[in-house]
Amino acid sequence: MTSNIVKVQITNDYMNKIKRAQPDKAICEMIWNALDADSKIVTVTFPSSGLLPGDKKIVITDNGTGINWGKKELLFGNLGASWKKNTHTTLLGRKLHGSEGHGRFKGYALGRVMNWTSTYKDKSDDTFSFKISGKADNPTDFEFDEHNKKSSPTGVTVVVDELFKQFEFLEDPTKLIQKIAPVFSLYLKNHSDINLTINGTRIDPSLYIADEIDIELDDIEYEGSKYPLSLKIVEWAAEIGSHKEVWLCSKDEVPLQEYDKQIRSIGDYSYTAYLSSDLFRVLNHQNLLSLSGLSNDVNRNIEEAIKTLKEHFKQRKLEDHKTIFEDWRSAGIYPYSADEILKTHEGLAPVEKAEQELFDILAITVTESLPGFNDEAPKTKKFQLHMLRQAIESGDTTLKRIFKEVLDLPENQQKELAQLLEESSLSNMIKTSKEVSDRIKFITALKELIYDKDIAKHIKERSQLHKILADNTWIFGEQFTLTVNDQSLTKVLEGHLKSRNITDVVIDKPVKRIDGTNGIVDLMLTRSLGNSKPDEISYLVIELKRPTEHIGQKQYRQVEDYQIAIVNDPRFKTVKSTWEFWIIGDDYASDNFVRSKLKNDSSGLIEQNTVGNMSYKIKAVTWSMLFAQASHRLDFLKKHLDINASQEDSLRFLKEKYAQYTESVQIDDLEEAS
């Protein structure tokens, strides 16, 4: 009998990668090869190797079309040029799994010696058989025996011998079944004529799939084309053990690449998620399906799918624990009243509904982590649950402190809950709505301070109004940060240089106004202009006047002095910058000085110019203009979050939050009158 050698180019790095493959994944690859050959029966067994007592080998047998002798060089001599490369289906119409020819090498992750026995039919319908052998210590060479006519059925038997270790599944095949059943169950469900057995146990999808759900997702846009994307979530029966897997699949749900990032906040559910798109098949053929090689657009779609997966299991958890909530309500320890529950269920309070849903999710997770919670007295349980509700309404920082200091949760549980909060759309909605609600209350109350004569006469510019606004710079525009607060023009220069990281400008003399005095700026705010003008910084210098003071020539000259001092000082001109100078007051004075200079009534623009690297504007802004601009930015969210702020609630909010600045203001009297 003669034999010949077929050589293949394999690098040491490639072989080292092969040897690091997980044993179950190596067996899966060889099973896929059998299925891609239209096998209807595939068996995996672990007979004795006959080398030493107790030693076993791995044998995978199929009844597929076999390996054709005429294609041996293509199949074994050219890595990356699998016959599957240019076709997508088998002769029986099955969708193909692989395309690069890597699968035949995966056996080297299991043992030193691999032997194939192939039986196939040629074009004349004659049956032939031949053997192939390879060794891990010389992986570039495959030895082929001469093929001979045979009368046996077609198929391939692969034997992996001289195993590197006695794998756990050799003694307990259920260990392997638990690993590979999630990989093949959907495929076997779609191809019910296939019989796959592991050591005599058939892989029956109906025994292992506990539940499944299909979710259509947004299309993936890639290189000018749109690819449909879907998510199938399969929950496994207890026999499968614990699984938390996500697979990127072809549109026919054939797994191609496992998503290898850790996914938290799912709970104890055992599942496999199949994220399917024809794009993944295309990328797999181009060797671009690894997560590190995917484009940002594709990764964004995958991340959105993971969020959908997490949201699904959040709702599952709530559904599974519905009886617990009913028990808590019956015992009077659930922190939401019947009226509150009814209101949220009828969709009348979206923010409150989000808070209640987040409470339910956290309450289940927290109470399951608290040893002995169920044995606590009802009073203690009620306190803990009410504390959790208050923490949710107060914000993330309070919640995390409650987890640690009050409930004394283990550190790993604290981290898991913290991540759940960070990722939760409910948490973000609550956070946003609280911020919007606080801002609306702030504006509503500030209007009363400014416009109500009984209150306005008590408001002092520097000690009260100024300090309240310094904590709420958002009212002047988003993304501003407070740089200078009630300090000199020299501090304005220091703030400017610091914001641009300029260290070579020496401040050897103060910045002076035209009359030689040190001007004291109420507020200076700074913000970056972002991607549109990354090299520029925008500054806003504000001069505040008490609620009863109008803006006339005297007030305008004050802010104009600041503009002249800054524009004329060369130390401000080292880099490009944009400046706005605002004087804010009740209304324009009757001297018509300001009105005669206005270039834009709606914004209060009086003057604008560019001097070297600096462009500047001077504006006379009334309180009504400021309130209108700030309210306009909040109106959309206010409408969609169904937020209403009464005058009484708003004044109480302002008095409580800024008690140190409002002691002299008789807000209580107004509350009683309103």
HELIX and SHEET records of a PDB file:
HELIX    1   1 ASN A   12  LYS A   19  1                                   8    
HELIX    2   2 PRO A   23  ASP A   36  1                                  14    
HELIX    3   3 TRP A   69  LYS A   71  5                                   3    
HELIX    4   4 LYS A   72  PHE A   76  1                                   5    
HELIX    5   5 TRP A   83  ASN A   86  5                                   4    
HELIX    6   6 GLY A  103  ALA A  109  5                                   7    
HELIX    7   7 GLU A  168  GLU A  171  1                                   4    
HELIX    8   8 THR A  174  ASN A  190  1                                  17    
HELIX    9   9 PRO A  205  TYR A  208  1                                   4    
HELIX   10  10 ALA A  238  ILE A  240  5                                   3    
HELIX   11  11 ASP A  278  HIS A  285  1                                   8    
HELIX   12  12 LEU A  291  GLY A  293  5                                   3    
HELIX   13  13 ASN A  296  ASP A  320  1                                  25    
HELIX   14  14 LYS A  322  ALA A  331  1                                  10    
HELIX   15  15 ALA A  338  HIS A  345  1                                   8    
HELIX   16  16 PRO A  350  SER A  369  1                                  20    
HELIX   17  17 PHE A  373  ASP A  375  5                                   3    
HELIX   18  18 PRO A  378  SER A  394  1                                  17    
HELIX   19  19 ASP A  396  ARG A  401  1                                   6    
HELIX   20  20 ILE A  402  VAL A  406  3                                   5    
HELIX   21  21 GLU A  411  GLU A  423  1                                  13    
HELIX   22  22 SER A  425  TYR A  451  1                                  27    
HELIX   23  23 LYS A  453  ALA A  456  1                                   4    
HELIX   24  24 GLU A  461  LEU A  465  3                                   5    
HELIX   25  25 HIS A  466  ALA A  470  1                                   5    
HELIX   26  26 THR A  473  PHE A  476  5                                   4    
HELIX   27  27 LEU A  489  SER A  499  1                                  11    
HELIX   28  28 GLY A  530  SER A  532  5                                   3    
HELIX   29  29 GLN A  553  VAL A  567  1                                  15    
HELIX   30  30 PRO A  570  PHE A  572  5                                   3    
HELIX   31  31 PHE A  593  LYS A  597  1                                   5    
HELIX   32  32 TRP A  623  LEU A  641  1                                  19    
HELIX   33  33 GLN A  647  LYS A  657  1                                  11    
HELIX   34  34 ALA A  659  TYR A  661  5                                   3    
HELIX   35  35 ILE A  667  ALA A  673  1                                   7    
SHEET    1   A 9 SER A   3  LYS A   7  0                                        
SHEET    2   A 9 ASN A 138  ASP A 145 -1                                        
SHEET    3   A 9 THR A 127  LYS A 135 -1                                        
SHEET    4   A 9 GLY A 111  LYS A 121 -1                                        
SHEET    5   A 9 GLY A 155  LEU A 163 -1                                        
SHEET    6   A 9 ILE A  58  ASP A  62 -1                                        
SHEET    7   A 9 ILE A  41  THR A  45 -1                                        
SHEET    8   A 9 ASN A 195  ILE A 198  1                                        
SHEET    9   A 9 THR A 201  ARG A 202 -1                                        
SHEET    1   B 4 SER A   3  LYS A   7  0                                        
SHEET    2   B 4 ASN A 138  ASP A 145 -1                                        
SHEET    3   B 4 THR A 127  LYS A 135 -1                                        
SHEET    4   B 4 ASN A 148  LYS A 149 -1                                        
SHEET    1   C 5 ILE A 209  TYR A 222  0                                        
SHEET    2   C 5 SER A 225  TRP A 236 -1                                        
SHEET    3   C 5 TYR A 271  SER A 276 -1                                        
SHEET    4   C 5 LYS A 244  CYS A 249  1                                        
SHEET    5   C 5 PRO A 255  GLU A 258 -1                                        
SHEET    1   D 6 THR A 481  SER A 488  0                                        
SHEET    2   D 6 ILE A 520  SER A 528 -1                                        
SHEET    3   D 6 ILE A 537  LEU A 544 -1                                        
SHEET    4   D 6 SER A 577  GLY A 585  1                                        
SHEET    5   D 6 MET A 614  THR A 622  1                                        
SHEET    6   D 6 LEU A 605  VAL A 611 -1                                        
END                                                                             
